[in-house]
Amino acid sequence: MKIVVLERNSVGPDISVDVFNELGEVTIYRNTVTVEEVRERTADADIVVANKSPMNEESLSGAKNLKLICEFATGYDNCDLKYLTARGIPVCNVVSYCTSMVAQHTFALALNLLQHIPHYDTYVKSGEYSAQDRFSNFDVPFTELEGKTWGIVGMGNIGRKVAEIAKAFGCRVIFSSVTGKSTVTEYERVDKDVLLAQSDVISLHCPLSDLTRNYIDADALKKMKNTAVLVNVARGRVVDNKALYEALESGEIAAAGLDVLEDEPLRTENPLSKIKDSNKLIITPHLAWGSIEARERCVMGVYDNIKAFQETGKPLTPVNM
């Protein structure tokens, strides 16, 4: 089988993908962005490995041999599932490979903002600490997590892991179900308005859909505490970036930690690019999922899907079949 890896660098050049050579004739591209590139590179492919590349009728109508699409990811919003299902082409993601890492990064963002770690690190390294006549400094007040309310949107594998850690910190954990179909019973379920009003920290772990696009908009931000911290490690368009900028600048909420943005990489026209104060905003470059261990698990998850498909005709984790 001809296997085409469209976005090899999405798992990092430091992680080997040589294992795919066991499965067929492999062609690897560092990155693939445009519809035209996808169309050209998948023309003879039996199996495509992608991440953000558009997988739809416009890009794949000429890929007559295509039998399987595998994602270097859990998300698959780059795929037109209706079109691919109609063609009988399974789309496979990799489940739970980065749960621990995304949960860890959620708290890295939240704790840096709550404790103002960047500020105090800069304070020491600037020489100001050495010049003072006291042993400590509290010029920017900080707070504890214990006793606070942690609100979660998206109580899947990552959301539940975050809830577990938040509880260990002594937080009251509440969550809101976007679809209304959550079966989680071990944590308190509330409606969106209650979650916005009561949470000291809100973390987002939901997929992007018509239900979650701009879930945190200007109206939602107005309902949050002005001391609240927002963490988005889900998808960038779950948060209206312009509305968030205005809320941060006006003090409507205290701070935000983002690993994802409306458009990536960060565009200069995104107003969030103007905020340089790390007490107010921390942005990381979509890396919450990307520990060495997680990226290795991701590659092996794709390998397992392809191998199962070749041996049984059924991949392990199809999302549309």
C-alpha positions in Angstrom: 0.0 0.0 0.0 1.1 3.5 -0.7 1.2 5.5 2.5 1.5 9.3 2.3 2.4 11.3 5.4 1.4 14.8 4.7 2.5 16.6 7.9 5.4 14.7 9.2 6.7 17.7 11.3 3.4 17.9 13.2 4.7 15.3 15.5 8.2 17.0 15.6 11.3 16.1 13.6 12.8 14.7 16.8 10.3 11.8 16.8 11.0 8.9 14.4 8.3 7.8 12.0 10.4 5.0 10.5 8.0 2.4 11.9 5.6 3.2 9.0 8.1 1.7 6.6 7.1 -1.7 7.9 3.6 -1.2 6.5 4.1 -0.2 2.9 5.7 2.3 0.4 5.9 5.5 2.4 6.2 9.1 1.0 6.8 11.8 3.6 6.2 15.5 3.4 7.4 17.9 6.1 4.2 19.9 5.9 1.2 20.2 3.6 -1.1 23.2 3.8 -3.1 24.0 0.7 -5.8 22.1 -1.2 -3.6 22.0 -4.2 -0.8 20.4 -2.3 -3.1 17.8 -0.9 -4.6 17.0 -4.3 -1.2 16.6 -5.9 0.3 14.5 -3.0 -2.6 12.1 -2.5 -3.3 11.3 -6.1 -2.0 7.7 -5.8 -2.3 7.2 -2.1 -4.0 4.2 -0.5 -3.6 5.7 3.1 -3.1 9.3 4.1 -1.7 10.5 7.4 -2.7 14.1 8.2 -3.3 16.5 11.0 -4.5 19.9 9.8 -4.5 19.4 6.0 -7.9 19.8 4.4 -9.5 16.4 3.9 -12.6 17.1 1.8 -14.1 16.7 -1.7 -12.1 19.6 -3.1 -8.8 18.2 -2.0 -9.4 14.4 -2.4 -11.8 14.0 -5.3 -8.8 12.8 -7.4 -7.5 10.4 -4.8 -9.2 7.4 -6.4 -7.3 4.7 -4.5 -7.8 6.3 -1.0 -8.9 3.7 1.6 -8.0 5.2 4.9 -7.2 8.6 6.6 -5.3 8.6 9.9 -4.9 11.6 12.0 -1.7 12.6 13.9 -4.2 13.8 16.5 -7.3 13.2 18.6 -9.2 16.0 16.8 -10.5 15.5 13.2 -12.1 18.8 12.4 -10.0 19.1 9.2 -12.1 16.2 7.8 -15.4 16.4 6.0 -16.9 13.3 7.6 -20.0 13.4 5.5 -18.1 13.3 2.3 -15.6 10.7 3.5 -18.3 8.5 4.9 -20.2 8.6 1.6 -17.0 7.4 -0.1 -16.6 4.6 2.5 -13.3 6.0 3.7 -12.7 5.6 7.5 -11.1 8.5 9.4 -9.1 7.4 12.4 -7.8 9.5 15.3 -5.5 8.5 18.2 -7.4 8.5 21.5 -5.9 9.5 24.9 -2.3 9.6 23.8 -1.9 13.1 25.3 -4.4 13.2 28.2 -1.8 13.4 30.9 0.2 16.0 29.1 -2.7 18.3 28.3 -3.9 18.1 31.9 -0.4 18.9 33.1 -0.2 21.9 30.8 -3.6 23.1 32.0 -2.2 23.4 35.5 1.1 24.9 34.3 -0.8 27.7 32.7 -3.2 28.2 35.6 -0.6 28.1 38.3 1.7 30.5 36.5 -1.1 33.0 36.2 -2.4 32.5 39.8 1.0 32.7 41.4 2.5 35.2 38.9 5.6 33.1 38.4 6.9 35.0 35.3 6.7 38.2 37.2 8.6 37.0 40.2 11.2 35.2 38.1 11.9 38.4 36.2 12.0 40.3 39.6 14.8 38.1 40.8 16.8 38.0 37.6 16.5 41.8 37.1 18.5 42.4 40.2 15.7 44.0 42.1 15.5 41.2 44.7 19.3 41.4 45.4 18.9 45.1 45.9 16.1 45.0 48.5 16.6 44.8 52.2 14.0 42.1 53.0 13.9 38.4 52.4 10.7 38.3 50.5 8.4 40.3 48.2 4.7 40.3 47.5 4.2 43.3 45.2 1.7 41.3 43.0 -0.7 39.4 45.3 -1.3 35.7 44.6 -3.9 33.2 45.7 -4.3 29.5 46.6 -6.2 27.0 44.6 -7.5 25.2 47.7 -11.1 26.3 48.4 -11.6 27.7 44.9 -14.2 26.5 42.3 -12.7 25.0 39.1 -15.1 24.9 36.2 -14.7 22.5 33.3 -16.2 22.6 29.8 -15.7 19.3 28.1 -15.7 16.3 30.6 -14.0 13.8 28.3 -10.8 12.0 29.1 -8.8 15.2 29.6 -11.6 17.0 31.4 -11.9 14.2 33.9 -8.1 14.1 34.4 -8.1 17.8 35.1 -11.0 17.4 37.5 -9.1 14.7 39.4 -6.1 17.0 39.8 -8.1 20.0 40.7 -9.9 18.0 43.4 -6.4 17.0 44.8 -5.6 20.7 45.0 -8.7 21.1 47.2 -10.9 22.7 44.6 -14.7 22.3 44.3 -15.1 21.0 40.7 -18.1 21.8 38.6 -18.7 21.2 34.9 -21.1 22.1 32.1 -22.1 19.7 29.3 -22.2 21.4 25.9 -24.4 18.7 24.4 -26.4 18.0 27.6 -25.6 14.3 27.2 -22.7 13.8 29.7 -22.9 10.7 31.8 -20.4 11.9 34.4 -21.9 11.8 37.8 -18.9 12.1 40.2 -18.7 15.8 39.7 -21.4 18.5 40.0 -23.0 19.4 36.7 -24.3 22.9 36.3 -25.6 25.0 33.4 -23.3 27.4 31.5 -24.4 30.5 33.3 -23.8 29.0 36.7 -20.4 27.7 35.7 -19.4 31.2 34.4 -20.6 33.0 37.5 -19.2 30.6 40.1 -15.8 29.5 38.7 -12.5 30.9 39.8 -10.8 29.0 37.1 -12.5 27.8 33.9 -10.6 25.3 31.7 -11.8 24.3 28.2 -11.4 20.8 27.0 -14.2 20.4 24.4 -13.9 19.7 20.7 -14.7 22.4 18.2 -18.2 22.1 16.8 -21.2 24.3 15.9 -22.1 24.1 19.6 -18.7 25.2 20.9 -17.6 27.8 18.4 -17.2 31.1 20.3 -18.6 29.3 23.4 -16.6 31.9 25.4 -17.8 35.2 23.8 -18.3 38.7 25.0 -21.5 37.8 26.8 -19.9 34.8 28.5 -16.9 36.9 29.7 -19.2 39.5 31.2 -20.7 36.7 33.4 -17.4 35.6 34.8 -15.8 36.9 38.0 -13.4 39.7 37.5 -10.9 37.6 39.5 -11.3 34.6 37.2 -8.7 32.8 35.1 -9.6 31.3 31.8 -7.5 28.4 30.3 -8.0 27.2 26.8 -6.3 24.0 25.7 -9.1 22.9 23.5 -9.5 24.6 20.1 -8.8 28.3 19.4 -12.2 29.1 18.0 -13.9 28.0 21.2 -12.9 31.5 22.5 -13.7 34.7 20.7 -10.2 36.2 20.7 -11.2 39.8 20.2 -13.8 39.6 23.0 -11.1 38.0 25.3 -8.7 40.8 24.5 -11.3 43.4 25.4 -12.2 41.5 28.6 -8.5 41.3 29.7 -7.8 45.0 28.9 -10.9 46.2 30.8 -10.3 43.9 33.8 -13.5 42.0 33.1 -11.5 38.9 34.0 -8.1 38.6 35.7 -6.1 36.5 33.3 -6.1 33.9 30.5 -3.7 31.1 29.6 -4.0 29.9 26.0 -2.4 27.1 24.1 -4.6 27.5 21.1 -5.8 30.5 19.0 -8.4 31.4 16.4 -5.6 31.2 13.7 -2.3 29.5 14.2 0.4 30.6 14.3 -0.5 33.8 16.1 -1.3 36.5 13.6 -0.2 40.1 14.2 -3.8 41.2 13.5 -5.0 39.1 16.5 -5.5 41.8 19.2 -4.1 39.3 21.8 -0.7 39.7 20.2 -0.7 43.3 21.7 -0.7 42.0 25.4 2.8 41.6 26.7 2.0 41.3 30.4 2.4 37.7 31.5 0.5 38.4 34.7 -2.6 38.9 32.4 -2.0 36.6 29.5 0.3 33.6 28.7 0.2 32.1 25.3 2.0 28.9 24.4 2.4 27.7 20.7 -0.1 24.8 20.6 2.2 22.5 22.5 0.1 21.2 25.4 -0.2 17.8 23.8 3.4 17.6 22.7 5.6 15.9 25.3 8.1 13.4 23.9 6.1 10.6 25.4 2.8 11.8 23.9 4.2 12.3 20.5 5.7 8.8 20.5 2.4 7.4 21.5 0.7 9.4 18.7 2.9 7.9 16.1 2.4 4.4 17.4 -1.4 5.0 17.6 -1.4 5.8 13.8 0.8 2.7 13.2 -1.6 0.5 15.1 -4.6 1.9 13.1 -2.9 1.2 9.8 -1.7 -2.2 10.8 -5.2 -3.3 12.0 -6.8 -1.9 8.8 -4.4 -3.9 6.7 -4.9 -7.1 8.7 -8.7 -7.0 9.3 -10.1 -4.3 7.1 -11.1 -2.3 10.1 -8.9 0.3 11.9 -8.9 0.5 15.7 -10.4 4.0 16.2 -12.6 5.0 13.3 -14.7 8.1 14.0 -17.1 7.9 11.1 -17.7 4.1 10.5 
